[in-house]
Amino acid sequence: MKIQQETSLVVSNYKIVKILNKTITKKILGCFRKTPKSAAEIASSISFPKEKIYYHLKILVSNKILYVS
């Protein structure tokens, strides 16, 4: 069995830590492990309303946690 090690990142900015500690943020970021996804695909995979996904994506992008390609 092959075990893949995940990359660790130290974050010292309190605002970013607060955003990353939210459960919905963890679920959204967890969706991107293999391929890019649209807001609709994220909403479908985590069973969350698409309108609220847009709100959280905007926060992640504005804080440079997530980038739009």
All heavy atoms as a GROMACS GRO file, in nm:
protein
  554
    1MET      N    1   0.084  -0.117   0.000
    1MET     CA    2   0.000   0.000   0.000
    1MET      C    3   0.089   0.124   0.000
    1MET      O    4   0.179   0.137   0.081
    1MET     CB    5  -0.090   0.000   0.123
    1MET     CG    6  -0.170   0.124   0.137
    1MET     SD    7  -0.300   0.124   0.264
    1MET     CE    8  -0.215   0.078   0.410
    2LYS      N    9   0.062   0.215  -0.094
    2LYS     CA   10   0.139   0.338  -0.105
    2LYS      C   11   0.068   0.450  -0.030
    2LYS      O   12  -0.049   0.476  -0.051
    2LYS     CB   13   0.153   0.376  -0.252
    2LYS     CG   14   0.240   0.495  -0.275
    2LYS     CD   15   0.254   0.523  -0.423
    2LYS     CE   16   0.339   0.644  -0.446
    2LYS     NZ   17   0.353   0.677  -0.587
    3ILE      N   18   0.140   0.516   0.059
    3ILE     CA   19   0.084   0.626   0.136
    3ILE      C   20   0.141   0.756   0.082
    3ILE      O   21   0.263   0.772   0.072
    3ILE     CB   22   0.116   0.611   0.286
    3ILE    CG1   23   0.056   0.482   0.340
    3ILE    CG2   24   0.066   0.732   0.364
    3ILE    CD1   25   0.095   0.450   0.482
    4GLN      N   26   0.052   0.849   0.049
    4GLN     CA   27   0.095   0.978  -0.003
    4GLN      C   28   0.097   1.080   0.109
    4GLN      O   29  -0.001   1.096   0.181
    4GLN     CB   30   0.001   1.025  -0.114
    4GLN     CG   31   0.044   1.155  -0.176
    4GLN     CD   32  -0.050   1.196  -0.289
    4GLN    OE1   33  -0.141   1.124  -0.323
    4GLN    NE2   34  -0.025   1.311  -0.344
    5GLN      N   35   0.210   1.147   0.124
    5GLN     CA   36   0.222   1.248   0.228
    5GLN      C   37   0.165   1.380   0.177
    5GLN      O   38   0.193   1.422   0.065
    5GLN     CB   39   0.368   1.268   0.265
    5GLN     CG   40   0.389   1.370   0.374
    5GLN     CD   41   0.535   1.382   0.412
    5GLN    OE1   42   0.617   1.302   0.369
    5GLN    NE2   43   0.567   1.480   0.492
    6GLU      N   44   0.086   1.446   0.258
    6GLU     CA   45   0.029   1.574   0.221
    6GLU      C   46   0.123   1.686   0.264
    6GLU      O   47   0.197   1.672   0.360
    6GLU     CB   48  -0.109   1.591   0.284
    6GLU     CG   49  -0.206   1.487   0.232
    6GLU     CD   50  -0.350   1.530   0.250
    6GLU    OE1   51  -0.375   1.650   0.266
    6GLU    OE2   52  -0.434   1.441   0.244
    7THR      N   53   0.118   1.796   0.192
    7THR     CA   54   0.202   1.910   0.222
    7THR      C   55   0.145   1.989   0.339
    7THR      O   56   0.026   2.010   0.347
    7THR     CB   57   0.210   2.002   0.098
    7THR    OG1   58   0.254   1.926  -0.013
    7THR    CG2   59   0.304   2.117   0.121
    8SER      N   60   0.232   2.031   0.428
    8SER     CA   61   0.192   2.113   0.541
    8SER      C   62   0.226   2.258   0.513
    8SER      O   63   0.322   2.289   0.445
    8SER     CB   64   0.265   2.070   0.668
    8SER     OG   65   0.228   1.940   0.703
    9LEU      N   66   0.146   2.347   0.569
    9LEU     CA   67   0.165   2.490   0.551
    9LEU      C   68   0.140   2.559   0.684
    9LEU      O   69   0.040   2.532   0.750
    9LEU     CB   70   0.066   2.542   0.445
    9LEU     CG   71   0.067   2.690   0.415
    9LEU    CD1   72   0.200   2.729   0.349
    9LEU    CD2   73  -0.047   2.724   0.323
   10VAL      N   74   0.232   2.646   0.724
   10VAL     CA   75   0.217   2.720   0.848
   10VAL      C   76   0.155   2.855   0.814
   10VAL      O   77   0.207   2.929   0.731
   10VAL     CB   78   0.353   2.739   0.918
   10VAL    CG1   79   0.338   2.824   1.043
   10VAL    CG2   80   0.415   2.605   0.950
   11VAL      N   81   0.044   2.886   0.879
   11VAL     CA   82  -0.027   3.012   0.856
   11VAL      C   83  -0.027   3.092   0.985
   11VAL      O   84  -0.072   3.043   1.088
   11VAL     CB   85  -0.173   2.986   0.811
   11VAL    CG1   86  -0.245   3.117   0.789
   11VAL    CG2   87  -0.176   2.900   0.686
   12SER      N   88   0.024   3.215   0.979
   12SER     CA   89   0.030   3.298   1.100
   12SER      C   90  -0.067   3.416   1.096
   12SER      O   91  -0.085   3.483   1.197
   12SER     CB   92   0.172   3.350   1.121
   12SER     OG   93   0.214   3.423   1.008
   13ASN      N   94  -0.130   3.441   0.984
   13ASN     CA   95  -0.227   3.549   0.971
   13ASN      C   96  -0.358   3.504   1.035
   13ASN      O   97  -0.422   3.409   0.988
   13ASN     CB   98  -0.246   3.583   0.823
   13ASN     CG   99  -0.341   3.698   0.800
   13ASN    OD1  100  -0.434   3.721   0.877
   13ASN    ND2  101  -0.318   3.771   0.691
   14TYR      N  102  -0.402   3.574   1.139
   14TYR     CA  103  -0.521   3.533   1.214
   14TYR      C  104  -0.646   3.528   1.125
   14TYR      O  105  -0.728   3.438   1.139
   14TYR     CB  106  -0.544   3.627   1.333
   14TYR     CG  107  -0.669   3.593   1.410
   14TYR    CD1  108  -0.672   3.480   1.492
   14TYR    CD2  109  -0.784   3.669   1.399
   14TYR    CE1  110  -0.787   3.447   1.563
   14TYR    CE2  111  -0.900   3.636   1.468
   14TYR     CZ  112  -0.900   3.526   1.550
   14TYR     OH  113  -1.015   3.492   1.617
   15LYS      N  114  -0.659   3.625   1.036
   15LYS     CA  115  -0.776   3.629   0.947
   15LYS      C  116  -0.782   3.504   0.859
   15LYS      O  117  -0.888   3.443   0.842
   15LYS     CB  118  -0.769   3.755   0.859
   15LYS     CG  119  -0.888   3.773   0.769
   15LYS     CD  120  -0.875   3.903   0.690
   15LYS     CE  121  -0.992   3.921   0.596
   15LYS     NZ  122  -0.978   4.043   0.516
   16ILE      N  123  -0.669   3.462   0.806
   16ILE     CA  124  -0.662   3.343   0.721
   16ILE      C  125  -0.688   3.218   0.803
   16ILE      O  126  -0.761   3.128   0.760
   16ILE     CB  127  -0.526   3.334   0.648
   16ILE    CG1  128  -0.500   3.459   0.564
   16ILE    CG2  129  -0.516   3.208   0.564
   16ILE    CD1  130  -0.600   3.486   0.454
   17VAL      N  131  -0.634   3.212   0.922
   17VAL     CA  132  -0.656   3.096   1.012
   17VAL      C  133  -0.805   3.082   1.042
   17VAL      O  134  -0.860   2.972   1.038
   17VAL     CB  135  -0.575   3.111   1.143
   17VAL    CG1  136  -0.615   3.006   1.244
   17VAL    CG2  137  -0.426   3.102   1.113
   18LYS      N  138  -0.870   3.195   1.069
   18LYS     CA  139  -1.013   3.194   1.099
   18LYS      C  140  -1.094   3.140   0.981
   18LYS      O  141  -1.186   3.060   0.999
   18LYS     CB  142  -1.058   3.336   1.134
   18LYS     CG  143  -1.193   3.346   1.194
   18LYS     CD  144  -1.219   3.490   1.239
   18LYS     CE  145  -1.361   3.504   1.287
   18LYS     NZ  146  -1.392   3.640   1.329
   19ILE      N  147  -1.057   3.180   0.859
   19ILE     CA  148  -1.126   3.133   0.738
   19ILE      C  149  -1.102   2.983   0.719
   19ILE      O  150  -1.194   2.907   0.690
   19ILE     CB  151  -1.079   3.211   0.614
   19ILE    CG1  152  -1.124   3.356   0.622
   19ILE    CG2  153  -1.131   3.147   0.485
   19ILE    CD1  154  -1.059   3.448   0.520
   20LEU      N  155  -0.978   2.940   0.736
   20LEU     CA  156  -0.942   2.799   0.714
   20LEU      C  157  -1.001   2.706   0.819
   20LEU      O  158  -1.015   2.586   0.794
   20LEU     CB  159  -0.790   2.783   0.709
   20LEU     CG  160  -0.722   2.846   0.588
   20LEU    CD1  161  -0.571   2.838   0.603
   20LEU    CD2  162  -0.767   2.780   0.459
   21ASN      N  163  -1.036   2.756   0.935
   21ASN     CA  164  -1.093   2.672   1.040
   21ASN      C  165  -1.241   2.641   1.020
   21ASN      O  166  -1.296   2.556   1.089
   21ASN     CB  167  -1.073   2.736   1.178
   21ASN     CG  168  -0.939   2.703   1.236
   21ASN    OD1  169  -0.880   2.601   1.206
   21ASN    ND2  170  -0.890   2.790   1.321
   22LYS      N  171  -1.305   2.709   0.926
   22LYS     CA  172  -1.448   2.685   0.902
   22LYS      C  173  -1.467   2.550   0.831
   22LYS      O  174  -1.393   2.516   0.740
   22LYS     CB  175  -1.507   2.797   0.817
   22LYS     CG  176  -1.511   2.929   0.888
   22LYS     CD  177  -1.575   3.036   0.804
   22LYS     CE  178  -1.579   3.166   0.880
   22LYS     NZ  179  -1.648   3.270   0.804
   23THR      N  180  -1.568   2.478   0.874
   23THR     CA  181  -1.597   2.347   0.816
   23THR      C  182  -1.626   2.356   0.668
   23THR      O  183  -1.576   2.275   0.589
   23THR     CB  184  -1.717   2.282   0.889
   23THR    OG1  185  -1.688   2.277   1.028
   23THR    CG2  186  -1.743   2.143   0.837
   24ILE      N  187  -1.703   2.455   0.625
   24ILE     CA  188  -1.739   2.467   0.484
   24ILE      C  189  -1.615   2.496   0.400
   24ILE      O  190  -1.602   2.445   0.289
   24ILE     CB  191  -1.850   2.573   0.462
   24ILE    CG1  192  -1.898   2.570   0.317
   24ILE    CG2  193  -1.802   2.711   0.499
   24ILE    CD1  194  -1.965   2.442   0.275
   25THR      N  195  -1.522   2.574   0.454
   25THR     CA  196  -1.398   2.602   0.381
   25THR      C  197  -1.318   2.474   0.361
   25THR      O  198  -1.267   2.449   0.252
   25THR     CB  199  -1.312   2.705   0.458
   25THR    OG1  200  -1.387   2.825   0.474
   25THR    CG2  201  -1.183   2.736   0.385
   26LYS      N  202  -1.311   2.393   0.463
   26LYS     CA  203  -1.239   2.266   0.452
   26LYS      C  204  -1.303   2.175   0.348
   26LYS      O  205  -1.234   2.110   0.269
   26LYS     CB  206  -1.234   2.196   0.588
   26LYS     CG  207  -1.148   2.268   0.689
   26LYS     CD  208  -1.158   2.203   0.825
   26LYS     CE  209  -1.085   2.283   0.930
   26LYS     NZ  210  -1.099   2.227   1.064
   27LYS      N  211  -1.436   2.173   0.345
   27LYS     CA  212  -1.506   2.090   0.247
   27LYS      C  213  -1.482   2.141   0.105
   27LYS      O  214  -1.460   2.062   0.014
   27LYS     CB  215  -1.656   2.088   0.276
   27LYS     CG  216  -1.693   2.007   0.398
   27LYS     CD  217  -1.843   2.009   0.422
   27LYS     CE  218  -1.882   1.929   0.544
   27LYS     NZ  219  -2.027   1.928   0.565
   28ILE      N  220  -1.487   2.273   0.088
   28ILE     CA  221  -1.466   2.331  -0.045
   28ILE      C  222  -1.324   2.301  -0.093
   28ILE      O  223  -1.303   2.256  -0.205
   28ILE     CB  224  -1.493   2.483  -0.045
   28ILE    CG1  225  -1.642   2.510  -0.028
   28ILE    CG2  226  -1.441   2.547  -0.173
   28ILE    CD1  227  -1.678   2.655  -0.006
   29LEU      N  228  -1.226   2.327  -0.009
   29LEU     CA  229  -1.087   2.303  -0.049
   29LEU      C  230  -1.058   2.156  -0.072
   29LEU      O  231  -0.976   2.120  -0.156
   29LEU     CB  232  -0.991   2.361   0.056
   29LEU     CG  233  -0.992   2.514   0.068
   29LEU    CD1  234  -0.903   2.559   0.182
   29LEU    CD2  235  -0.952   2.579  -0.062
   30GLY      N  236  -1.128   2.069   0.000
   30GLY     CA  237  -1.113   1.925  -0.018
   30GLY      C  238  -1.161   1.876  -0.154
   30GLY      O  239  -1.120   1.771  -0.201
   31CYS      N  240  -1.245   1.953  -0.219
   31CYS     CA  241  -1.297   1.916  -0.351
   31CYS      C  242  -1.193   1.927  -0.460
   31CYS      O  243  -1.209   1.871  -0.569
   31CYS     CB  244  -1.414   2.007  -0.389
   31CYS     SG  245  -1.561   1.978  -0.294
   32PHE      N  246  -1.086   2.000  -0.436
   32PHE     CA  247  -0.987   2.028  -0.540
   32PHE      C  248  -0.865   1.937  -0.536
   32PHE      O  249  -0.762   1.968  -0.593
   32PHE     CB  250  -0.939   2.174  -0.528
   32PHE     CG  251  -1.046   2.273  -0.555
   32PHE    CD1  252  -1.108   2.340  -0.450
   32PHE    CD2  253  -1.087   2.299  -0.684
   32PHE    CE1  254  -1.207   2.432  -0.474
   32PHE    CE2  255  -1.186   2.391  -0.709
   32PHE     CZ  256  -1.246   2.458  -0.604
   33ARG      N  257  -0.876   1.824  -0.475
   33ARG     CA  258  -0.760   1.736  -0.462
   33ARG      C  259  -0.706   1.685  -0.596
   33ARG      O  260  -0.588   1.666  -0.611
   33ARG     CB  261  -0.792   1.619  -0.371
   33ARG     CG  262  -0.816   1.662  -0.229
   33ARG     CD  263  -0.794   1.548  -0.134
   33ARG     NE  264  -0.829   1.588   0.000
   33ARG     CZ  265  -0.742   1.638   0.087
   33ARG    NH1  266  -0.618   1.655   0.052
   33ARG    NH2  267  -0.781   1.670   0.208
   34LYS      N  268  -0.793   1.663  -0.693
   34LYS     CA  269  -0.748   1.604  -0.819
   34LYS      C  270  -0.767   1.695  -0.940
   34LYS      O  271  -0.680   1.704  -1.025
   34LYS     CB  272  -0.817   1.471  -0.844
   34LYS     CG  273  -0.781   1.367  -0.739
   34LYS     CD  274  -0.843   1.234  -0.768
   34LYS     CE  275  -0.804   1.138  -0.655
   34LYS     NZ  276  -0.857   1.007  -0.675
   35THR      N  277  -0.881   1.761  -0.950
   35THR     CA  278  -0.909   1.843  -1.068
   35THR      C  279  -0.981   1.972  -1.029
   35THR      O  280  -1.045   1.979  -0.926
   35THR     CB  281  -1.001   1.768  -1.168
   35THR    OG1  282  -1.123   1.736  -1.102
   35THR    CG2  283  -0.936   1.641  -1.219
   36PRO      N  284  -0.971   2.074  -1.115
   36PRO     CA  285  -1.049   2.197  -1.091
   36PRO      C  286  -1.198   2.168  -1.103
   36PRO      O  287  -1.238   2.076  -1.174
   36PRO     CB  288  -1.004   2.290  -1.203
   36PRO     CG  289  -0.885   2.229  -1.263
   36PRO     CD  290  -0.887   2.084  -1.233
   37LYS      N  291  -1.279   2.245  -1.032
   37LYS     CA  292  -1.425   2.225  -1.037
   37LYS      C  293  -1.495   2.360  -1.042
   37LYS      O  294  -1.444   2.460  -0.992
   37LYS     CB  295  -1.472   2.148  -0.914
   37LYS     CG  296  -1.426   2.005  -0.912
   37LYS     CD  297  -1.490   1.930  -0.798
   37LYS     CE  298  -1.446   1.785  -0.802
   37LYS     NZ  299  -1.512   1.705  -0.704
   38SER      N  300  -1.615   2.357  -1.096
   38SER     CA  301  -1.698   2.476  -1.098
   38SER      C  302  -1.775   2.484  -0.966
   38SER      O  303  -1.779   2.388  -0.889
   38SER     CB  304  -1.797   2.470  -1.214
   38SER     OG  305  -1.892   2.367  -1.192
   39ALA      N  306  -1.838   2.599  -0.943
   39ALA     CA  307  -1.918   2.616  -0.820
   39ALA      C  308  -2.031   2.514  -0.814
   39ALA      O  309  -2.061   2.460  -0.708
   39ALA     CB  310  -1.973   2.758  -0.813
   40ALA      N  311  -2.092   2.486  -0.928
   40ALA     CA  312  -2.201   2.388  -0.932
   40ALA      C  313  -2.150   2.248  -0.896
   40ALA      O  314  -2.217   2.173  -0.824
   40ALA     CB  315  -2.266   2.386  -1.069
   41GLU      N  316  -2.032   2.212  -0.945
   41GLU     CA  317  -1.975   2.081  -0.914
   41GLU      C  318  -1.938   2.070  -0.766
   41GLU      O  319  -1.959   1.966  -0.703
   41GLU     CB  320  -1.852   2.055  -1.000
   41GLU     CG  321  -1.884   2.035  -1.146
   41GLU     CD  322  -1.760   2.033  -1.234
   41GLU    OE1  323  -1.662   2.104  -1.204
   41GLU    OE2  324  -1.763   1.959  -1.335
   42ILE      N  325  -1.887   2.179  -0.710
   42ILE     CA  326  -1.855   2.180  -0.567
   42ILE      C  327  -1.982   2.164  -0.485
   42ILE      O  328  -1.989   2.082  -0.393
   42ILE     CB  329  -1.783   2.310  -0.527
   42ILE    CG1  330  -1.648   2.320  -0.596
   42ILE    CG2  331  -1.766   2.319  -0.375
   42ILE    CD1  332  -1.585   2.457  -0.587
   43ALA      N  333  -2.084   2.243  -0.519
   43ALA     CA  334  -2.212   2.236  -0.447
   43ALA      C  335  -2.270   2.097  -0.451
   43ALA      O  336  -2.320   2.046  -0.350
   43ALA     CB  337  -2.310   2.337  -0.507
   44SER      N  338  -2.262   2.034  -0.566
   44SER     CA  339  -2.314   1.898  -0.581
   44SER      C  340  -2.235   1.798  -0.498
   44SER      O  341  -2.293   1.710  -0.434
   44SER     CB  342  -2.311   1.859  -0.728
   44SER     OG  343  -2.349   1.725  -0.744
   45SER      N  344  -2.102   1.811  -0.498
   45SER     CA  345  -2.021   1.712  -0.428
   45SER      C  346  -2.028   1.723  -0.276
   45SER      O  347  -2.007   1.624  -0.206
   45SER     CB  348  -1.876   1.719  -0.475
   45SER     OG  349  -1.817   1.841  -0.440
   46ILE      N  350  -2.057   1.842  -0.223
   46ILE     CA  351  -2.065   1.855  -0.077
   46ILE      C  352  -2.208   1.881  -0.028
   46ILE      O  353  -2.227   1.908   0.090
   46ILE     CB  354  -1.970   1.963  -0.023
   46ILE    CG1  355  -2.008   2.103  -0.073
   46ILE    CG2  356  -1.826   1.931  -0.056
   46ILE    CD1  357  -1.928   2.214  -0.006
   47SER      N  358  -2.304   1.875  -0.118
   47SER     CA  359  -2.446   1.894  -0.084
   47SER      C  360  -2.470   2.026  -0.011
   47SER      O  361  -2.518   2.030   0.103
   47SER     CB  362  -2.496   1.777   0.002
   47SER     OG  363  -2.482   1.657  -0.067
   48PHE      N  364  -2.435   2.134  -0.079
   48PHE     CA  365  -2.447   2.268  -0.024
   48PHE      C  366  -2.505   2.358  -0.133
   48PHE      O  367  -2.473   2.339  -0.250
   48PHE     CB  368  -2.308   2.318   0.019
   48PHE     CG  369  -2.308   2.422   0.126
   48PHE    CD1  370  -2.338   2.390   0.257
   48PHE    CD2  371  -2.276   2.553   0.097
   48PHE    CE1  372  -2.336   2.486   0.357
   48PHE    CE2  373  -2.274   2.650   0.196
   48PHE     CZ  374  -2.304   2.616   0.326
   49PRO      N  375  -2.589   2.456  -0.101
   49PRO     CA  376  -2.649   2.541  -0.205
   49PRO      C  377  -2.545   2.617  -0.286
   49PRO      O  378  -2.450   2.673  -0.230
   49PRO     CB  379  -2.736   2.638  -0.125
   49PRO     CG  380  -2.758   2.574   0.006
   49PRO     CD  381  -2.638   2.488   0.032
   50LYS      N  382  -2.563   2.618  -0.418
   50LYS     CA  383  -2.466   2.681  -0.508
   50LYS      C  384  -2.449   2.829  -0.476
   50LYS      O  385  -2.337   2.882  -0.483
   50LYS     CB  386  -2.510   2.662  -0.653
   50LYS     CG  387  -2.410   2.715  -0.753
   50LYS     CD  388  -2.440   2.675  -0.895
   50LYS     CE  389  -2.571   2.730  -0.943
   50LYS     NZ  390  -2.591   2.714  -1.087
   51GLU      N  391  -2.556   2.899  -0.439
   51GLU     CA  392  -2.548   3.041  -0.410
   51GLU      C  393  -2.453   3.068  -0.292
   51GLU      O  394  -2.380   3.166  -0.291
   51GLU     CB  395  -2.687   3.097  -0.378
   51GLU     CG  396  -2.784   3.092  -0.495
   51GLU     CD  397  -2.840   2.952  -0.522
   51GLU    OE1  398  -2.843   2.866  -0.429
   51GLU    OE2  399  -2.879   2.928  -0.637
   52LYS      N  400  -2.456   2.981  -0.193
   52LYS     CA  401  -2.367   2.998  -0.078
   52LYS      C  402  -2.223   2.961  -0.112
   52LYS      O  403  -2.130   3.016  -0.055
   52LYS     CB  404  -2.418   2.916   0.041
   52LYS     CG  405  -2.547   2.972   0.097
   52LYS     CD  406  -2.589   2.902   0.222
   52LYS     CE  407  -2.719   2.966   0.273
   52LYS     NZ  408  -2.757   2.913   0.403
   53ILE      N  409  -2.206   2.868  -0.206
   53ILE     CA  410  -2.072   2.832  -0.251
   53ILE      C  411  -2.005   2.953  -0.314
   53ILE      O  412  -1.888   2.980  -0.288
   53ILE     CB  413  -2.077   2.714  -0.352
   53ILE    CG1  414  -2.124   2.586  -0.284
   53ILE    CG2  415  -1.941   2.694  -0.419
   53ILE    CD1  416  -2.029   2.529  -0.181
   54TYR      N  417  -2.079   3.028  -0.396
   54TYR     CA  418  -2.024   3.149  -0.458
   54TYR      C  419  -1.974   3.247  -0.353
   54TYR      O  420  -1.867   3.306  -0.368
   54TYR     CB  421  -2.128   3.219  -0.547
   54TYR     CG  422  -2.148   3.152  -0.681
   54TYR    CD1  423  -2.271   3.095  -0.714
   54TYR    CD2  424  -2.046   3.148  -0.774
   54TYR    CE1  425  -2.291   3.035  -0.836
   54TYR    CE2  426  -2.065   3.087  -0.898
   54TYR     CZ  427  -2.187   3.032  -0.928
   54TYR     OH  428  -2.205   2.972  -1.049
   55TYR      N  429  -2.049   3.264  -0.246
   55TYR     CA  430  -2.010   3.354  -0.138
   55TYR      C  431  -1.876   3.309  -0.077
   55TYR      O  432  -1.784   3.389  -0.059
   55TYR     CB  433  -2.119   3.358  -0.031
   55TYR     CG  434  -2.077   3.428   0.096
   55TYR    CD1  435  -2.074   3.567   0.103
   55TYR    CD2  436  -2.040   3.355   0.209
   55TYR    CE1  437  -2.035   3.631   0.219
   55TYR    CE2  438  -2.001   3.418   0.326
   55TYR     CZ  439  -1.999   3.557   0.330
   55TYR     OH  440  -1.959   3.620   0.444
   56HIS      N  441  -1.866   3.182  -0.045
   56HIS     CA  442  -1.744   3.131   0.018
   56HIS      C  443  -1.626   3.132  -0.079
   56HIS      O  444  -1.513   3.160  -0.039
   56HIS     CB  445  -1.768   2.991   0.074
   56HIS     CG  446  -1.859   2.992   0.194
   56HIS    ND1  447  -1.819   3.034   0.318
   56HIS    CD2  448  -1.989   2.959   0.207
   56HIS    CE1  449  -1.919   3.026   0.403
   56HIS    NE2  450  -2.024   2.981   0.337
   57LEU      N  451  -1.651   3.104  -0.206
   57LEU     CA  452  -1.543   3.111  -0.305
   57LEU      C  453  -1.490   3.253  -0.318
   57LEU      O  454  -1.369   3.274  -0.330
   57LEU     CB  455  -1.592   3.061  -0.442
   57LEU     CG  456  -1.618   2.911  -0.453
   57LEU    CD1  457  -1.674   2.878  -0.591
   57LEU    CD2  458  -1.492   2.831  -0.425
   58LYS      N  459  -1.578   3.350  -0.312
   58LYS     CA  460  -1.537   3.491  -0.320
   58LYS      C  461  -1.444   3.526  -0.205
   58LYS      O  462  -1.343   3.593  -0.223
   58LYS     CB  463  -1.661   3.581  -0.318
   58LYS     CG  464  -1.631   3.727  -0.331
   58LYS     CD  465  -1.758   3.810  -0.333
   58LYS     CE  466  -1.728   3.958  -0.337
   58LYS     NZ  467  -1.848   4.039  -0.333
   59ILE      N  468  -1.477   3.478  -0.085
   59ILE     CA  469  -1.391   3.503   0.032
   59ILE      C  470  -1.255   3.436   0.014
   59ILE      O  471  -1.151   3.496   0.040
   59ILE     CB  472  -1.460   3.453   0.161
   59ILE    CG1  473  -1.580   3.542   0.192
   59ILE    CG2  474  -1.362   3.451   0.278
   59ILE    CD1  475  -1.666   3.491   0.305
   60LEU      N  476  -1.255   3.312  -0.034
   60LEU     CA  477  -1.130   3.239  -0.053
   60LEU      C  478  -1.042   3.306  -0.159
   60LEU      O  479  -0.921   3.316  -0.143
   60LEU     CB  480  -1.159   3.094  -0.091
   60LEU     CG  481  -1.223   3.009   0.019
   60LEU    CD1  482  -1.267   2.874  -0.036
   60LEU    CD2  483  -1.128   2.990   0.135
   61VAL      N  484  -1.103   3.351  -0.266
   61VAL     CA  485  -1.027   3.417  -0.374
   61VAL      C  486  -0.975   3.553  -0.326
   61VAL      O  487  -0.859   3.587  -0.351
   61VAL     CB  488  -1.114   3.431  -0.501
   61VAL    CG1  489  -1.047   3.520  -0.604
   61VAL    CG2  490  -1.142   3.293  -0.560
   62SER      N  491  -1.057   3.631  -0.259
   62SER     CA  492  -1.016   3.765  -0.216
   62SER      C  493  -0.903   3.759  -0.113
   62SER      O  494  -0.825   3.853  -0.101
   62SER     CB  495  -1.134   3.844  -0.160
   62SER     OG  496  -1.180   3.788  -0.040
   63ASN      N  497  -0.893   3.649  -0.039
   63ASN     CA  498  -0.785   3.632   0.059
   63ASN      C  499  -0.668   3.550   0.004
   63ASN      O  500  -0.580   3.509   0.079
   63ASN     CB  501  -0.840   3.568   0.186
   63ASN     CG  502  -0.920   3.667   0.266
   63ASN    OD1  503  -0.865   3.756   0.328
   63ASN    ND2  504  -1.052   3.655   0.262
   64LYS      N  505  -0.668   3.526  -0.126
   64LYS     CA  506  -0.561   3.454  -0.197
   64LYS      C  507  -0.536   3.314  -0.142
   64LYS      O  508  -0.424   3.266  -0.137
   64LYS     CB  509  -0.433   3.538  -0.197
   64LYS     CG  510  -0.450   3.670  -0.267
   64LYS     CD  511  -0.325   3.751  -0.268
   64LYS     CE  512  -0.352   3.884  -0.337
   64LYS     NZ  513  -0.237   3.971  -0.332
   65ILE      N  514  -0.644   3.250  -0.099
   65ILE     CA  515  -0.636   3.111  -0.055
   65ILE      C  516  -0.665   3.020  -0.173
   65ILE      O  517  -0.612   2.910  -0.185
   65ILE     CB  518  -0.738   3.084   0.059
   65ILE    CG1  519  -0.702   3.171   0.180
   65ILE    CG2  520  -0.740   2.937   0.097
   65ILE    CD1  521  -0.806   3.172   0.288
   66LEU      N  522  -0.748   3.069  -0.263
   66LEU     CA  523  -0.790   2.994  -0.381
   66LEU      C  524  -0.778   3.086  -0.502
   66LEU      O  525  -0.801   3.206  -0.491
   66LEU     CB  526  -0.936   2.950  -0.363
   66LEU     CG  527  -0.996   2.854  -0.464
   66LEU    CD1  528  -0.924   2.720  -0.457
   66LEU    CD2  529  -1.143   2.835  -0.434
   67TYR      N  530  -0.735   3.029  -0.615
   67TYR     CA  531  -0.717   3.108  -0.736
   67TYR      C  532  -0.807   3.056  -0.847
   67TYR      O  533  -0.829   2.936  -0.858
   67TYR     CB  534  -0.571   3.103  -0.783
   67TYR     CG  535  -0.478   3.172  -0.686
   67TYR    CD1  536  -0.417   3.102  -0.582
   67TYR    CD2  537  -0.452   3.308  -0.696
   67TYR    CE1  538  -0.334   3.164  -0.492
   67TYR    CE2  539  -0.369   3.371  -0.607
   67TYR     CZ  540  -0.309   3.299  -0.506
   67TYR     OH  541  -0.227   3.363  -0.417
   68VAL      N  542  -0.858   3.147  -0.928
   68VAL     CA  543  -0.944   3.111  -1.040
   68VAL      C  544  -0.855   3.093  -1.162
   68VAL      O  545  -0.771   3.176  -1.193
   68VAL     CB  546  -1.048   3.222  -1.067
   68VAL    CG1  547  -1.133   3.187  -1.187
   68VAL    CG2  548  -1.135   3.244  -0.944
   69SER      N  549  -0.877   2.981  -1.231
   69SER     CA  550  -0.795   2.958  -1.352
   69SER      C  551  -0.875   2.985  -1.476
   69SER      O  552  -0.995   2.988  -1.477
   69SER     CB  553  -0.743   2.815  -1.354
   69SER     OG  554  -0.849   2.724  -1.358
   0.00000   0.00000   0.00000
